[in-house]
């Protein structure tokens, strides 16, 4: 049933503009700038309890989301794929920006997606530094892979660029450490998460920056949010393989890397992984299970100051 207690506002986000739908009739466009965000917030104020819903648009939605949260307005950011499936299910095949804004409004009313958790300014800055680090690391991997196929002249240039990228990555990591040093709570939380054998600094930083909901909800809800909850694929007598899907890709990626380390160096998780291997579980299933264990232990450490790890 549609949620009639909240006014859902659909906003289609583009690089330069925001198409909005206040209801079935009132449509409009504002620029995707600070002035445009302020104008949209002014339009929303008289409407009572409102909830803006938009798609994840390659980062172009982030300034809008930050402005809305700062103004005390609830926001939902949904994957574009979910919205397109909803459009097909309702028979809407045409696609324009105003139609997308209306579609988002209807999607919010019927599906009531999860709200974006407001992030502290310190966590937002940490996330920006980590995003930059990821870009630099990905660039370094691409250049390193290119070196194997390059000629002597290009290899020489590649070596210089790799050194430059190493220096940039080191600089970003130093900036992150300085940032944490100025925020004692984040610093303490980071150090506490790193008590888990297998979770290094980057993994701890990523959990703090990209998963502000670490202390919220149940363990099952948190696993689903990150994309570490296997979903059933059964039909009739057929029992299909369970697969994970969706979730916070960046968090899941670092947890998978941490799980590979924990699989070897963490005595408790190594024993857990060995038991799964003895039962014939594939390697990917084992790593996913260890990743989920790491996430849930991190949640315990984060929420309970009296929780102490053994061995």
C-alpha positions as CSV (number, residue, x, y, z in Angstrom):
1,X,0.0,0.0,0.0
2,X,1.2,3.5,-0.8
3,X,2.5,5.5,2.2
4,X,0.1,8.5,2.5
5,X,1.5,9.8,5.8
6,X,4.6,11.3,4.1
7,X,4.8,13.4,1.0
8,X,7.3,11.7,-1.3
9,X,9.1,14.1,-3.7
10,X,10.8,12.6,-6.7
11,X,14.0,14.3,-7.9
12,X,15.7,13.1,-11.1
13,X,19.4,14.1,-10.7
14,X,21.6,15.2,-13.6
15,X,25.0,16.9,-13.7
16,X,23.6,20.3,-14.3
17,X,19.9,20.2,-13.2
18,X,17.3,18.6,-10.9
19,X,13.9,17.7,-12.3
20,X,11.4,17.5,-9.4
21,X,7.8,16.3,-9.0
22,X,6.0,17.6,-5.9
23,X,2.8,15.8,-6.9
24,X,1.0,14.6,-10.0
25,X,0.8,18.1,-11.4
26,X,3.5,20.3,-9.9
27,X,6.7,19.7,-11.8
28,X,9.8,21.8,-12.2
29,X,13.5,22.2,-12.7
30,X,16.3,23.8,-10.7
31,X,20.0,23.8,-11.3
32,X,22.1,21.3,-9.5
33,X,24.0,24.0,-7.6
34,X,23.9,25.4,-4.1
35,X,21.4,28.0,-5.2
36,X,19.2,25.3,-6.9
37,X,19.3,23.2,-3.7
38,X,18.2,26.2,-1.6
39,X,15.4,26.9,-4.0
40,X,14.2,23.3,-3.9
41,X,14.3,23.3,-0.1
42,X,12.2,26.5,0.0
43,X,9.6,24.8,-2.2
44,X,9.5,21.8,0.2
45,X,9.1,23.7,3.5
46,X,5.3,24.4,3.2
47,X,4.5,20.8,2.2
48,X,4.6,19.3,5.7
49,X,6.4,16.0,6.3
50,X,8.3,15.3,3.1
51,X,10.8,12.6,2.0
52,X,12.9,13.2,-1.1
53,X,13.7,10.2,-3.2
54,X,16.4,10.2,-5.9
55,X,18.7,7.7,-7.7
56,X,22.4,7.1,-7.1
57,X,23.7,9.1,-10.0
58,X,27.5,8.6,-10.0
59,X,28.0,11.1,-7.2
60,X,26.0,14.0,-8.7
61,X,23.3,13.4,-6.0
62,X,25.7,13.9,-3.1
63,X,25.6,17.7,-2.7
64,X,21.8,17.6,-2.9
65,X,21.6,14.9,-0.3
66,X,24.0,16.8,2.0
67,X,21.9,20.0,1.6
68,X,18.6,18.2,2.3
69,X,19.9,16.4,5.4
70,X,21.4,19.7,6.7
71,X,17.9,21.2,6.3
72,X,16.4,18.4,8.3
73,X,14.6,16.8,5.3
74,X,14.5,13.0,4.9
75,X,16.2,11.5,1.9
76,X,16.2,8.1,0.2
77,X,18.8,7.2,-2.4
78,X,18.0,4.1,-4.4
79,X,19.8,2.1,-7.1
80,X,18.6,3.0,-10.6
81,X,18.0,-0.7,-11.5
82,X,15.3,-1.0,-8.8
83,X,13.5,2.0,-10.2
84,X,13.7,0.7,-13.8
85,X,12.3,-2.6,-12.7
86,X,9.4,-0.8,-11.0
87,X,8.8,1.2,-14.1
88,X,8.5,-2.0,-16.3
89,X,6.3,-3.6,-13.7
90,X,3.9,-0.7,-13.8
91,X,4.0,-0.6,-17.6
92,X,5.9,2.6,-18.0
93,X,8.3,2.2,-20.9
94,X,8.9,5.8,-22.0
95,X,11.6,7.8,-20.2
96,X,12.1,11.5,-19.8
97,X,13.5,13.5,-16.9
98,X,10.1,14.8,-15.7
99,X,8.6,11.3,-16.1
100,X,11.5,9.9,-14.1
101,X,10.9,12.4,-11.3
102,X,7.2,11.2,-11.2
103,X,8.3,7.6,-11.3
104,X,10.6,8.1,-8.3
105,X,7.8,9.7,-6.4
106,X,5.5,6.7,-7.0
107,X,8.4,4.3,-6.3
108,X,8.9,5.9,-2.9
109,X,5.2,5.8,-2.0
110,X,4.9,2.1,-2.8
111,X,8.3,0.7,-1.8
112,X,9.2,3.0,1.1
113,X,13.0,2.5,0.7
114,X,15.5,2.9,3.5
115,X,16.4,6.5,4.6
116,X,19.9,7.9,4.2
117,X,21.6,8.1,7.6
118,X,22.9,11.6,8.3
119,X,26.7,11.5,8.4
120,X,28.8,13.5,10.7
121,X,31.1,16.1,9.0
122,X,34.2,14.2,10.1
123,X,33.0,11.0,8.6
124,X,32.1,12.8,5.3
125,X,35.6,14.2,5.1
126,X,37.1,10.7,5.9
127,X,34.9,9.2,3.1
128,X,36.2,11.8,0.6
129,X,39.8,11.0,1.4
130,X,39.1,7.3,1.1
131,X,37.3,7.8,-2.3
132,X,40.4,9.6,-3.5
133,X,42.7,6.9,-2.2
134,X,40.6,4.3,-4.1
135,X,40.9,6.2,-7.4
136,X,44.7,6.4,-6.9
137,X,45.0,2.7,-6.1
138,X,42.8,1.7,-9.1
139,X,45.0,3.9,-11.3
140,X,48.1,2.3,-9.9
141,X,46.8,-1.2,-10.6
142,X,45.9,-0.2,-14.2
143,X,49.4,1.2,-14.8
144,X,51.1,-1.8,-13.2
145,X,49.1,-4.1,-15.4
146,X,50.0,-2.0,-18.5
147,X,53.7,-2.4,-17.7
148,X,53.7,-6.1,-18.6
149,X,52.7,-5.3,-22.2
150,X,54.6,-2.0,-22.7
151,X,57.8,-1.4,-24.6
152,X,61.0,-0.1,-23.1
153,X,60.2,3.6,-23.7
154,X,56.7,3.3,-22.2
155,X,57.9,1.2,-19.3
156,X,60.3,4.0,-18.3
157,X,57.5,6.5,-18.2
158,X,55.3,3.9,-16.4
159,X,57.9,3.4,-13.6
160,X,58.0,7.2,-13.0
161,X,54.2,7.4,-12.9
162,X,54.0,4.4,-10.5
163,X,56.4,6.2,-8.1
164,X,54.3,9.3,-8.4
165,X,51.1,7.4,-7.5
166,X,52.9,5.7,-4.6
167,X,53.8,9.1,-3.2
168,X,50.2,10.4,-3.7
169,X,48.7,7.3,-2.0
170,X,51.1,7.8,0.9
171,X,50.2,11.5,1.2
172,X,46.5,10.7,1.3
173,X,47.0,8.1,4.0
174,X,49.0,10.7,6.0
175,X,46.1,13.2,5.6
176,X,43.7,10.5,6.8
177,X,45.8,9.9,9.9
178,X,46.0,13.6,10.6
179,X,42.2,13.9,10.2
180,X,41.6,11.1,12.6
181,X,44.1,12.6,15.1
182,X,41.9,15.7,15.2
183,X,38.7,13.7,16.0
184,X,39.4,11.5,19.0
185,X,36.2,9.5,18.8
186,X,36.9,8.4,15.2
187,X,40.5,7.7,16.2
188,X,39.4,5.5,19.1
189,X,36.8,3.7,17.0
190,X,39.4,3.0,14.3
191,X,41.9,1.6,16.8
192,X,39.2,-0.6,18.3
193,X,38.2,-2.0,15.0
194,X,41.8,-2.8,14.2
195,X,42.0,-5.0,17.3
196,X,40.3,-7.7,15.1
197,X,43.0,-9.8,13.4
198,X,42.5,-9.3,9.7
199,X,41.1,-5.8,9.8
200,X,43.8,-3.3,8.9
201,X,43.6,0.5,8.9
202,X,42.0,0.9,5.5
203,X,39.3,-1.7,6.4
204,X,38.6,0.1,9.7
205,X,38.5,3.5,8.0
206,X,36.1,2.2,5.3
207,X,33.7,0.8,7.9
208,X,33.6,4.1,9.7
209,X,33.2,6.2,6.6
210,X,30.9,4.1,4.4
211,X,28.9,2.4,7.0
212,X,27.5,4.9,9.5
213,X,24.8,2.4,10.3
214,X,27.3,0.0,11.9
215,X,25.7,0.4,15.3
216,X,22.1,0.3,14.1
217,X,19.6,-2.5,13.4
218,X,19.9,-6.2,13.8
219,X,22.8,-8.3,12.7
220,X,20.8,-9.7,9.8
221,X,19.8,-6.2,8.7
222,X,23.4,-5.0,8.8
223,X,24.6,-8.1,6.7
224,X,21.8,-7.4,4.1
225,X,22.8,-3.7,4.0
226,X,26.4,-4.6,3.2
227,X,25.3,-7.3,0.7
228,X,26.6,-10.3,2.8
229,X,23.2,-11.9,3.3
230,X,22.6,-14.9,1.0
231,X,19.2,-14.9,-0.7
232,X,17.2,-18.1,-1.4
233,X,16.4,-19.1,-5.0
234,X,13.9,-22.0,-4.5
235,X,11.0,-23.0,-6.7
236,X,8.8,-26.0,-6.2
237,X,11.1,-29.0,-5.5
238,X,14.1,-27.1,-6.8
239,X,16.4,-25.7,-4.1
240,X,18.7,-23.3,-5.8
241,X,22.1,-22.0,-4.6
242,X,22.0,-19.0,-2.3
243,X,23.7,-15.9,-3.6
244,X,24.6,-12.5,-2.1
245,X,23.4,-9.5,-4.0
246,X,23.4,-5.7,-3.8
247,X,24.6,-3.7,-0.7
248,X,27.5,-1.4,-0.1
249,X,30.1,-2.6,-2.6
250,X,33.0,-0.6,-1.2
251,X,32.4,-2.1,2.3
252,X,32.0,-5.6,1.0
253,X,35.2,-5.3,-1.1
254,X,37.4,-4.4,1.8
255,X,35.7,-7.1,4.0
256,X,36.5,-9.7,1.4
257,X,40.1,-8.6,1.3
258,X,40.2,-8.6,5.1
259,X,38.6,-12.1,5.2
260,X,41.4,-13.5,3.0
261,X,43.9,-12.3,5.6
262,X,41.8,-13.4,8.6
263,X,41.4,-16.8,6.9
264,X,45.1,-17.3,7.5
265,X,46.0,-15.2,10.5
266,X,42.9,-15.1,12.8
267,X,42.8,-18.3,14.8
268,X,39.1,-18.2,15.5
269,X,38.1,-17.4,11.9
270,X,40.6,-19.8,10.5
271,X,39.0,-22.6,12.5
272,X,35.6,-21.4,11.3
273,X,36.7,-21.4,7.7
274,X,38.3,-24.9,8.1
275,X,35.0,-26.3,9.3
276,X,33.2,-24.9,6.3
277,X,35.9,-26.3,4.0
278,X,35.5,-29.8,5.6
279,X,31.8,-29.6,4.8
280,X,32.7,-29.1,1.1
281,X,31.9,-25.4,0.9
282,X,33.5,-23.5,-2.1
283,X,36.2,-20.9,-1.5
284,X,33.9,-18.0,-2.4
285,X,31.3,-19.2,0.1
286,X,33.9,-19.5,2.8
287,X,35.3,-16.0,2.2
288,X,31.8,-14.5,2.2
289,X,31.0,-16.3,5.5
290,X,34.2,-15.0,7.1
291,X,33.5,-11.5,5.8
292,X,30.1,-11.6,7.5
293,X,31.7,-12.8,10.7
294,X,34.2,-9.9,10.5
295,X,31.3,-7.5,10.0
296,X,29.4,-8.8,13.0
297,X,32.4,-8.8,15.3
298,X,33.1,-5.2,14.2
299,X,29.6,-4.3,15.1
300,X,30.0,-5.8,18.6
301,X,33.2,-3.9,19.2
302,X,31.6,-0.7,17.9
303,X,28.5,-0.9,19.9
304,X,29.7,-2.4,23.2
305,X,32.7,-0.8,24.9
306,X,32.8,-3.8,27.3
307,X,33.1,-6.4,24.5
308,X,36.5,-7.9,24.6
309,X,38.1,-10.1,22.0
310,X,39.6,-13.4,23.0
311,X,42.8,-14.7,21.4
